Amino acid sequence: MIKKLLFPLLTVLIIIISTFLILEIFFKAQNYFIIKKGGNLKNYMITPRIYNQDYGWELKKNFEYTYLTADSDIIKKKTNNLGLASEFNLDILNDKFKILVIGDSFTESLGVNTPNSWPNQLQKKLKENLYNNVEIYNGAIAGYNLDQYYFRIKDLFQKIKPDMIIIGFATATDFYDVGKFNKYFVYGDNIGRNYFEVINGELNINTNLNSIENFATKYQLIENFKKTNPQDKEIELLQSIKELLHTSSVYERIKKSTLIVKIAMSLRNNERSLWPSTEIGIAKENTPLEKKKINLIKKIFEKISYEFGAKTDLFLIHIPYKVEVDKKFWSKTFGKHPEKFDQSGWIAQVKNWASKESHKGVGKKGFVGVV
């Protein structure tokens, strides 16, 4: 019986592997010809980042570059004279009403040309409606977490002295990527910078990695992680799977599909997952580690409110992910487990964290608006 089943199973496995390899070769070739057809693309796949000792990285000034998305779209990006993700060069003038925008890739707007980012669109709308006295300073940078939002605000506040600060808080990343709970960071894993941690209920800034551009190689990180967590091989395995998958053109095209999300849901783990942050944001019951991250987020919001709420108007924009706004996608994935997940539960939580009421006694003004 086993011998009879072995041949068809091997046949199916060979077909799946062959199909995957054929598609991988096809997409790689497609990308090659798209790039070649595009001609001499300016600074193709050249990083716009430079090291910043306090918060990890910032953007080069007056830099134009291009890259290819997972959907084979050529994206053209640029930074301005201040090293901000903007098509507009800016002078820091006191007679202007200055709005500082902070966030991660959703606000820097990876995946679209710089003129199409929402902060640039907002600047255009203001100019079209003759609000020429208002300037948008997009201080968002891909890969940033809430720790870096604070240090970025602190840095740019001194330089720009904004009249308003808008923070884009993304469900897809900001719940998961906060602090440093292992030997590495979630994004920019071995790039040294300041970060927050809660010690005895109090928020503290850890400066041990400040000014260390590369505090460990990938190999050292993995080896150290094995030594400190020898009992949890599942976390190690999931991390290895994630790194391997992100080298695949096929996976990049299907990673947002219902199939991949369903697989990610079944692999959910306390510390590593294939779909981590979205789960933290919509889970009705969070794991112990997730609760620590949520507590850290609340305390960082309080610090931002305390330090900047009395000096300028603070606004928080909740940037939802696909599962929060796409009912069809939700019903086919997380929506199948209503006992575990709530599609809109964390919108209220995010609003509550930044409300004036939750920050009474913390900051004089708190966040004056939450969207």
Number of C-alpha atoms within 10 A of each C-alpha: 5 6 7 8 9 10 11 11 11 11 10 11 12 12 12 12 11 12 12 15 14 13 14 16 14 14 19 16 12 13 20 13 12 15 18 11 10 10 9 9 15 14 15 16 11 11 13 21 16 12 18 17 18 19 23 27 23 20 23 20 17 17 19 18 17 19 20 16 16 17 13 17 14 20 16 20 26 22 22 20 16 19 20 24 30 26 19 20 13 14 11 14 12 10 8 14 16 20 23 23 23 27 28 24 16 22 23 27 22 19 20 16 15 23 19 17 21 16 25 21 14 14 20 18 12 16 14 10 8 10 13 13 12 16 22 23 28 25 26 28 25 18 19 25 26 27 24 26 24 21 18 22 22 14 13 15 17 9 10 17 18 24 16 18 24 20 24 25 23 22 24 22 26 25 22 24 21 24 24 17 14 14 16 20 17 19 14 14 17 21 23 26 26 20 25 21 22 17 9 7 10 9 16 14 13 15 14 11 18 18 18 17 16 16 17 17 12 13 9 13 16 16 13 16 17 15 9 11 13 10 9 12 11 14 20 16 11 19 17 12 13 14 10 11 15 12 10 16 20 20 17 14 14 14 17 13 12 16 13 15 19 15 13 18 17 10 16 16 16 12 19 19 20 21 23 22 21 21 25 24 30 21 20 15 12 16 13 11 12 21 13 15 23 19 15 23 24 15 20 22 19 23 18 21 26 20 16 23 23 14 16 20 19 24 21 22 16 18 20 19 16 14 22 21 12 11 13 10 17 17 15 15 19 22 17 12 11 12 11 14 18 18 21 14 14 19 17 10 12 21 18 15 20 23 20 21 13 16 20 13 11 17 19 16 21 30 30 15 15 18 11
